[in-house]
Amino acid sequence: MWCETRRCAAVAVLFAVYVNSLIETLCQSGYGCYVGSLFVGCVMYADDLLLVSASIHKLQLMVDICCSEADKLDMKFNASKSQAIRIGRSRRTMSVT
């Protein structure tokens, strides 16, 4: 059990190091939301990714960055497991690809 727990922790750390470039690129893009000077536009837990943006256009730009970085890492996002939520008044139809 102890060895298995350590192995899981090691895998989580290695995955975090592996995808760090994606998170850094999102942070440096200037898109996404901030709380003060803290970037909260990208929240990652295990292999789940949450993108937060104040505009649909910037959200799409963030999705484009994720796709580009994922290609570099030889990763793919599963569109069938992806969701988009818009909070606020809708002025037009939203489409996130």
N, C-alpha and C positions, 0 to 999 in steps of 0.2 A: 504494500500500500504506500509506504513512504517513498519508494523509488518511483512508483507511478505518479504520485503527486509532484515530485520534483521534475519528472519528464514533462508533465503538462505545463508546469510553470516555465520550463525551458522553451517549449514550443511557443508559448504565448509571447515570451520575450523576443524570440527570433522572428516571429511574425510581425511584431511591432517594429523591429529594426528594419525588416524587409519593406514595409509599407510607409516608413517614415517620410520618404521623398514625396509621396502623394499628399500627406498632411502638410508638409513644409510648403509645397507648391501652392496648395489652397490658401494657406496662411499668408504667403507672400503676394498672392494675386490681388489682395485688397477687396475681394468680394466676400460676402458672408457677413455675419453679425459680430459685433464686439460688445462686451460689457466693460466700459471704461477702455482700457488698452488691452484687455484680454480677448483674444480671438476665440469665439464660440461658434463659428460658422461650420465647423467640422467636429463632430463628436464620434469617436470610435469606441466600440466595446466588442472585444473578441473580433469576429469578422463582420460585424454589423457597422454600417456607416450612416450617420445622420448629417445631412447638409441643411444649414439654416441660413436663409437670406431674406432680406427685406423686400426684394423684388423678384419677380418671375424671370426677368431677363438675366439678372445676375445669378440666379439659381441655375439657369440653363448653362451659363458660362462655367459655373462650378462643376456641373455634370460633365461638360466637355473636357475640363481639366482632368477629372477623375478617369474618364475613358482614355485619354491620352496617356496618363501616368500608368494606368492598368496595362495598356499595350506594352509599355516599356518594361513592366514587371512580369509580362507574360501571364497576366491575370484577366479574368472576365467577370463582369457583373451579371447577375441573373436578373434580367428584366421582369421575369414573371414573379419575382419575390420583391420587387421594388414598388414603392408607394409614394405619392405626392399629396401633401395637404396644403391647402391655401386658407389662410385665416384673414378675414376681412371682406370688404365688399368686392364683388367680382365685376370688373369692367369689361372683360372679354373672356373667351374660353382659354383655359390654360392647357398647354401641351408640353410635357417634359419628356425628352427622348434620351 
